[in-house]
Amino acid sequence: MSSLLQGTIARRRSDRVSIAFPLEVAGIDRLGKRFSERTKTTRVSRYGCCLSLTRFLQSDQAIQMRRIGTNDTAVARVVAPLGVQAEGRVYGVETRESCEGLWGIRFSSAFYENLLDSMNDGVSFLSKDRKITYWNNAAERLAGYAASEVIGNACGDSMMACVDETGKERCNSDCPVDSVMQDGNPREAELLFRHKQGYGVPISVRVLPIRNSTGNIVGAVEVFSDSTVRLKFDKRVTELEQLAFRDALTGLSNRRYMELKVEQALQDHQRVGRLCSVLMFDLDNFKKVNDTHGHEMGDALLKAIAESVSRGLRPVDIVGRWGGEEFLVLAPDIDALALGDLAERCRVLIAESSTEAGLSRVSVTGSIGATVLIHSDNANSVISRAVPEQAFGRRQNHRGIDPENLW
């Protein structure tokens, strides 16, 4: 085989990729009979493909290929038989002219570079020693550095150092690129990229390994995008959630959120038997505070009580404003015996809360009702049992709950 032919075949094989295209192949078999047979490719390239046929063909035989679903055809020749598979005999065939139109794909590096340069995400290729070998247009826009300024430099160079949300520099410690090239597992990270102008750009980074034909890792590809818009969107969503589920005055969860949490607690109890209790308290003579000292003083007292109770209970307890001067507490993993202690704690926290009114301080007491979830409950039945009037038959300052009064 001539050196020129060897070079041609090597170049052509290097462009091959594994992909299955449905084809109709027509020609004359070794017995001189015309045939037309449907098959699929196993590998394709700009110059031909590998495919399986049930017919016996000989080397240098001409065949015609048509990609099914199109009118595109290509004349090819059989290079050599490659073996036998379950689908038939495998042949390597090639075309005299490029058949990229038949395959509907492009194999030239210029095509892929143009494709990468048209992306909105930054893309960089890195060698095994973390030297940058490719830098697309989007990377130039995001980082401010031209490809000529970064190619050949290591990704950990000070001019392009990345830090995480804690301010820790990641290029020399816990670097996702290093980790990917060590174990081959893709990584994602939220980082802050240093722009050429000196300011930080929040980016979302995805790192994947680059492997050679034998499967060995020879580098990595980084795909990164500006996450500024997403972070602003996430912040706005958080703000909207605050508006939807937070009480504007006290900052506690609002009634809608508490209803959802009660429903969730009921599902957990009915599905896996998890204990949960509901406690409701109402402020005694609160109207008198508003009438005597004004609504501004009443609002200040509500906020003081909300702060005291939310800080004074367990971290897992959820405290919400039910409406007006009514508050609801959802206490997971609390049974009837422990609920009395919880109610007493709430009573003390309410009584000790106050706000300044001239030379004196204003405070109120609370009436408390409580109940434990049972399997047959729904949200309405739970809440109705927890209302102080329902739990005790009259309004009172709670000084201890008898478990026998709990449902």
KOLVEX-225363 format. One record per residue (C-alpha): residue number from 1; y, x, z. Coordinates in pm, 1 decimal. Each point is the difference from the previous one (the first is absolute). Last residue first. Layout:
// residues N
k;c2;c1;c3
NUM;Y;X;Z .
...
END
This chain:
// residues 407
k;c2;c1;c3
407;1467.0;-5772.6;7175.0 .
406;186.1;147.8;293.6 .
405;61.0;-194.7;320.7 .
404;-314.3;143.9;158.2 .
403;137.2;349.5;-61.1 .
402;277.0;-74.9;257.0 .
401;321.9;140.6;-136.4 .
400;244.0;184.7;225.0 .
399;362.2;-32.5;102.3 .
398;129.3;-205.8;-292.5 .
397;337.4;-161.5;50.6 .
396;-60.9;-366.1;-75.9 .
395;29.0;-261.3;-269.3 .
394;-252.5;-277.0;38.3 .
393;-358.9;-81.7;-96.6 .
392;-107.6;360.6;42.1 .
391;-146.6;101.9;-335.6 .
390;150.4;-277.0;-210.1 .
389;352.7;36.4;139.7 .
388;-24.7;379.4;-36.6 .
387;-107.0;-17.4;-368.6 .
386;-321.1;205.6;-29.0 .
385;-228.2;-298.0;-54.9 .
384;212.4;-122.5;-292.0 .
383;-1.2;347.8;-154.0 .
382;-378.7;28.8;-0.4 .
381;-56.2;-353.1;-130.0 .
380;247.2;49.1;-282.0 .
379;-147.0;334.5;-111.9 .
378;-355.1;-134.1;-16.0 .
377;-254.5;24.4;274.6 .
376;-374.2;-75.4;-9.1 .
375;-100.7;356.7;92.1 .
374;225.9;25.9;304.1 .
373;322.6;200.5;36.6 .
372;122.6;53.8;356.7 .
371;303.0;-186.2;132.4 .
370;339.0;60.0;155.9 .
369;308.7;-182.2;122.2 .
368;303.4;158.6;157.9 .
367;326.6;-132.6;141.8 .
366;261.2;273.9;20.2 .
365;277.0;110.0;231.7 .
364;360.5;72.1;-85.9 .
363;251.0;284.6;31.1 .
362;377.0;47.9;-1.7 .
361;167.1;301.3;157.5 .
360;314.4;11.2;208.2 .
359;343.8;160.5;-17.3 .
358;74.3;-137.5;-345.1 .
357;-323.3;-129.8;-150.0 .
356;-245.0;288.2;-53.4 .
355;-342.0;-78.1;-140.7 .
354;-330.2;-47.8;172.4 .
353;-372.2;65.4;-24.3 .
352;-183.7;26.7;332.4 .
351;-109.0;-363.6;-4.2 .
350;-140.1;25.5;-351.4 .
349;-197.0;318.4;72.2 .
348;-137.5;-150.4;321.2 .
347;-120.5;-316.1;-173.3 .
346;-150.0;203.0;-284.8 .
345;-198.0;208.2;249.3 .
344;-122.9;-316.0;169.3 .
343;-118.5;-132.4;-334.7 .
342;-190.2;320.7;-69.6 .
341;-161.7;-7.5;343.8 .
340;-113.3;-358.4;-56.9 .
339;-134.1;92.2;-342.3 .
338;-236.6;257.6;147.1 .
337;-233.7;-266.2;141.9 .
336;19.3;-222.1;-309.8 .
335;-89.4;281.5;-242.7 .
334;230.3;249.6;-173.2 .
333;-136.1;189.9;-303.0 .
332;304.6;-87.6;-213.0 .
331;325.0;-124.2;160.8 .
330;223.9;-214.3;-221.4 .
329;327.6;-71.6;179.1 .
328;230.1;-289.1;-95.8 .
327;365.2;-49.4;94.4 .
326;212.5;-313.5;47.0 .
325;376.7;20.4;61.4 .
324;93.3;-134.9;-342.2 .
323;-311.7;42.0;-213.8 .
322;-335.9;175.3;9.3 .
321;141.0;346.5;53.2 .
320;-283.6;245.8;-29.6 .
319;-194.3;243.6;216.3 .
318;-315.5;165.8;-132.3 .
317;-220.1;179.6;252.5 .
316;-168.3;314.6;-135.3 .
315;264.7;233.5;148.9 .
314;-60.9;-153.4;344.7 .
313;280.5;-194.6;167.1 .
312;323.2;123.9;159.4 .
311;178.1;111.3;-317.2 .
310;-32.3;-337.4;-174.7 .
309;80.2;-186.0;324.6 .
308;309.7;202.2;88.8 .
307;143.9;8.0;-352.6 .
306;-44.7;-374.9;-53.4 .
305;152.7;-69.6;341.8 .
304;305.6;212.7;-78.7 .
303;37.5;-154.7;-345.5 .
302;-9.8;-350.5;144.5 .
301;255.6;100.8;265.2 .
300;238.7;132.6;-264.2 .
299;-37.0;-320.9;-200.5 .
298;85.2;-207.7;308.6 .
297;307.0;214.2;65.8 .
296;118.9;-58.9;-356.4 .
295;-84.2;-368.8;37.2 .
294;248.5;-47.9;280.9 .
293;-0.9;78.2;372.3 .
292;-35.9;-340.6;162.2 .
291;-135.1;-218.7;-281.2 .
290;-215.7;276.0;-148.8 .
289;-142.1;98.5;339.0 .
288;-56.6;-367.5;88.4 .
287;-199.5;-46.2;-319.1 .
286;-232.5;273.5;123.4 .
285;-100.1;-208.3;301.9 .
284;-354.9;141.5;-5.2 .
283;-103.0;229.4;-285.8 .
282;-318.9;-108.9;-178.0 .
281;-315.7;204.0;-5.6 .
280;-305.0;-13.5;-224.8 .
279;-322.7;195.9;43.6 .
278;-284.5;20.8;-247.3 .
277;-328.1;171.7;76.3 .
276;-249.0;189.8;-214.8 .
275;-365.3;90.4;26.3 .
274;-182.9;118.4;-312.5 .
273;-298.5;-218.6;-84.0 .
272;-79.2;160.6;-335.8 .
271;81.1;-274.5;-251.4 .
270;148.8;-275.0;215.6 .
269;201.5;240.2;213.4 .
268;118.5;212.1;-293.1 .
267;96.1;-313.8;-194.6 .
266;185.5;-140.9;301.0 .
265;188.5;327.9;44.2 .
264;104.8;-12.6;-365.2 .
263;127.9;-355.4;35.5 .
262;193.0;101.7;314.1 .
261;143.8;296.4;-191.9 .
260;116.7;-225.1;-285.2 .
259;166.2;-242.3;243.2 .
258;168.0;294.2;171.7 .
257;144.5;115.5;-332.2 .
256;144.1;-343.6;-75.9 .
255;145.0;-31.3;350.8 .
254;192.1;326.9;-17.2 .
253;-109.5;347.0;105.5 .
252;251.5;156.4;234.6 .
251;334.0;146.0;-111.0 .
250;177.3;-212.6;262.4 .
249;270.0;-167.0;-210.2 .
248;-132.7;17.6;-357.5 .
247;-355.0;-98.5;88.4 .
246;-224.4;202.1;-224.1 .
245;-263.2;-120.6;-249.6 .
244;185.3;-83.7;-323.1 .
243;312.0;209.3;55.4 .
242;-203.6;298.4;115.8 .
241;-233.5;-51.3;-293.5 .
240;304.1;5.4;-227.2 .
239;113.3;328.5;154.6 .
238;-346.4;147.0;-41.9 .
237;-3.9;-111.3;-364.0 .
236;341.5;163.8;-45.5 .
235;-127.3;324.5;148.0 .
234;-305.0;-11.1;-224.6 .
233;228.2;-55.3;-301.7 .
232;221.9;290.0;100.7 .
231;-310.5;215.0;41.6 .
230;-127.3;-114.4;-339.3 .
229;332.5;82.4;-167.1 .
228;9.5;346.0;156.7 .
227;-366.4;68.1;-84.6 .
226;74.5;232.4;-292.4 .
225;-330.7;73.3;-169.2 .
224;-250.9;282.1;7.9 .
223;-310.8;88.0;-198.8 .
222;-142.9;340.7;89.0 .
221;-281.3;151.9;-204.0 .
220;-232.5;259.3;146.2 .
219;-165.9;326.7;-91.3 .
218;-322.4;167.2;-111.9 .
217;-252.8;-211.2;189.2 .
216;-350.1;67.4;-135.6 .
215;-170.9;-279.6;-189.5 .
214;-159.8;215.4;-269.6 .
213;244.3;-122.3;-267.4 .
212;297.7;88.9;218.6 .
211;136.5;-211.6;282.5 .
210;353.7;-110.3;87.2 .
209;24.2;-157.5;345.8 .
208;225.2;-296.5;84.3 .
207;321.6;-19.7;203.6 .
206;200.8;-320.2;49.2 .
205;351.8;33.3;140.8 .
204;241.9;-272.9;110.8 .
203;350.1;144.1;11.1 .
202;305.1;-11.1;226.4 .
201;274.6;215.6;-158.7 .
200;185.4;236.8;233.6 .
199;340.2;143.4;-84.2 .
198;70.5;359.8;-100.7 .
197;117.5;-37.0;-359.7 .
196;-331.8;143.0;-122.8 .
195;-176.1;-285.0;176.1 .
194;-218.2;67.3;307.1 .
193;-293.6;-241.5;-1.9 .
192;-69.4;-218.9;303.1 .
191;-363.5;-101.4;23.8 .
190;-228.2;-302.8;9.0 .
189;-352.8;117.4;-72.1 .
188;-304.4;-80.1;-210.1 .
187;-309.7;216.7;-43.7 .
186;-285.9;19.0;-250.1 .
185;-324.3;163.6;124.5 .
184;-96.9;322.4;-174.9 .
183;-84.5;182.8;324.1 .
182;208.8;318.5;-8.0 .
181;228.0;-75.9;-294.4 .
180;87.2;-337.5;151.7 .
179;79.3;151.1;340.8 .
178;222.8;269.7;-148.6 .
177;195.5;-260.2;-198.2 .
176;30.3;-227.6;305.5 .
175;161.9;283.8;199.2 .
174;-100.0;-12.5;367.8 .
173;216.7;304.7;71.2 .
172;182.5;223.9;-245.8 .
171;144.0;-264.7;-232.7 .
170;6.6;-275.6;263.1 .
169;324.0;76.3;183.4 .
168;14.5;-221.3;309.6 .
167;307.6;-224.8;14.0 .
166;-192.7;-285.0;166.0 .
165;3.9;-211.3;-317.5 .
164;-156.8;284.6;-198.6 .
163;170.0;306.6;-146.6 .
162;-7.2;139.1;-352.5 .
161;125.6;342.0;-116.5 .
160;140.2;26.8;-352.0 .
159;251.7;285.9;29.0 .
158;-206.2;159.1;276.5 .
157;-294.4;68.6;-230.5 .
156;-305.2;-200.9;103.6 .
155;-71.3;-130.6;-352.3 .
154;-45.7;359.2;-114.4 .
153;218.5;114.9;-288.7 .
152;-129.4;56.4;-352.7 .
151;164.3;-313.3;-133.3 .
150;286.2;-89.9;233.4 .
149;328.0;97.3;-167.3 .
148;-116.2;-42.6;-362.0 .
147;-119.4;-352.4;84.9 .
146;352.6;-93.2;103.1 .
145;73.7;-60.2;369.1 .
144;186.8;-310.4;116.2 .
143;-300.5;-117.3;201.7 .
142;-30.7;-360.8;-116.0 .
141;145.9;49.9;-348.4 .
140;-197.4;317.7;-72.7 .
139;-319.3;-162.4;130.1 .
138;66.9;-292.6;-234.3 .
137;24.1;241.9;-294.0 .
136;-338.6;159.4;67.2 .
135;-88.2;322.3;183.1 .
134;-309.8;201.1;-101.1 .
133;-147.5;331.2;119.2 .
132;123.2;2.5;361.1 .
131;-168.8;275.1;201.6 .
130;-214.1;-133.9;284.9 .
129;-247.2;294.9;-5.7 .
128;-261.7;-226.1;-161.8 .
127;251.1;-101.1;-265.9 .
126;238.7;-290.1;34.3 .
125;83.9;-279.5;-240.6 .
124;312.2;-207.2;61.1 .
123;75.3;-365.3;-69.2 .
122;309.9;-198.4;101.1 .
121;-36.6;-372.7;-39.1 .
120;211.5;-195.8;-251.1 .
119;-233.7;106.1;-280.1 .
118;126.3;87.2;-349.8 .
117;-46.9;373.5;59.3 .
116;-367.7;-56.1;76.5 .
115;-52.8;-175.9;-334.7 .
114;191.5;266.8;-188.8 .
113;-215.8;263.7;166.4 .
112;-308.9;-201.8;-86.0 .
111;93.6;-16.6;-367.9 .
110;90.4;368.5;-12.6 .
109;-341.0;86.3;146.9 .
108;-164.1;-161.3;-302.5 .
107;-288.5;-237.5;61.1 .
106;146.8;-336.9;-85.8 .
105;-174.4;-334.7;35.3 .
104;-73.3;-303.4;-219.3 .
103;-345.4;133.7;-88.1 .
102;31.6;-83.2;-368.3 .
101;362.8;112.6;-9.8 .
100;-98.3;329.9;160.0 .
99;-237.1;58.8;-292.8 .
98;127.0;346.5;-94.0 .
97;-120.3;95.9;-345.2 .
96;-334.1;146.0;-109.1 .
95;-189.4;-207.9;251.4 .
94;-270.4;114.6;235.6 .
93;-339.0;-120.8;114.8 .
92;-225.8;98.3;288.2 .
91;-313.1;-204.7;5.2 .
90;-197.8;-165.1;279.4 .
89;-328.6;-168.0;-85.9 .
88;-52.4;-342.0;155.4 .
87;135.2;-217.5;281.0 .
86;-245.9;140.1;255.5 .
85;107.7;353.8;-89.4 .
84;-124.6;256.7;-252.1 .
83;150.2;336.4;-88.2 .
82;306.0;161.2;-151.8 .
81;-57.3;-46.2;-373.2 .
80;243.0;217.0;-200.0 .
79;333.9;-3.5;-180.1 .
78;-30.7;-345.4;-158.8 .
77;291.3;-60.0;-230.8 .
76;291.6;-236.8;33.9 .
75;201.8;-247.1;-206.5 .
74;240.0;-200.3;216.1 .
73;73.1;-369.4;21.7 .
72;270.4;-214.6;155.8 .
71;-40.2;-372.4;-64.5 .
70;-7.9;-74.9;372.3 .
69;-215.0;-193.9;247.0 .
68;-290.4;237.7;-39.5 .
67;109.7;357.8;-78.1 .
66;-128.2;75.9;-346.0 .
65;-203.6;312.1;-75.5 .
64;-127.5;113.6;-341.3 .
63;-279.4;253.8;-31.8 .
62;-46.8;323.8;-194.0 .
61;-308.9;214.8;64.0 .
60;73.4;362.3;89.4 .
59;-298.8;5.8;236.3 .
58;-263.8;-266.9;-41.9 .
57;-21.9;-355.0;127.8 .
56;-292.6;-192.7;149.1 .
55;110.7;-349.7;93.7 .
54;12.3;-154.1;348.7 .
53;353.0;130.0;48.6 .
52;185.5;162.6;294.5 .
51;353.6;136.5;-10.4 .
50;193.1;323.3;56.6 .
49;350.3;5.4;-142.9 .
48;237.6;108.0;-271.3 .
47;292.5;231.1;-65.6 .
46;266.3;-120.0;238.8 .
45;-264.8;-26.5;265.8 .
44;-252.1;-249.1;130.2 .
43;-292.9;2.4;241.0 .
42;-276.6;-255.3;60.0 .
41;87.6;-220.3;-296.1 .
40;-141.6;-347.3;-36.1 .
39;-237.1;-158.1;-253.0 .
38;-22.4;-257.2;-276.4 .
37;-213.4;76.1;-304.1 .
36;35.9;-20.4;-375.5 .
35;-279.9;149.1;-204.7 .
34;-78.3;116.0;-352.4 .
33;-345.3;138.9;-51.5 .
32;-61.6;350.4;-132.8 .
31;-273.9;79.4;249.1 .
30;228.1;244.1;183.4 .
29;254.0;-279.7;58.4 .
28;279.6;-111.1;-229.8 .
27;336.6;-105.4;140.8 .
26;176.4;-249.8;224.7 .
25;120.3;24.1;363.5 .
24;165.4;-292.3;177.8 .
23;170.4;124.7;314.5 .
22;65.2;-113.0;358.0 .
21;201.3;265.9;187.1 .
20;-139.8;160.1;315.5 .
19;191.7;289.0;157.4 .
18;-76.2;354.1;114.7 .
17;270.4;234.1;-129.1 .
16;-8.1;263.9;-273.2 .
15;292.6;233.9;-62.9 .
14;-186.3;315.2;100.3 .
13;-271.5;-89.4;-248.2 .
12;243.8;18.5;-290.4 .
11;140.8;334.4;99.4 .
10;-346.4;148.1;48.4 .
9;-111.8;-141.8;-334.4 .
8;299.3;147.5;-180.8 .
7;-36.6;339.7;167.5 .
6;-367.4;17.6;-92.4 .
5;84.8;-96.6;-357.8 .
4;256.9;281.5;-23.4 .
3;-241.0;248.8;158.3 .
2;-254.2;-82.9;-269.4 .
1;-338.2;-141.2;94.6 .
END
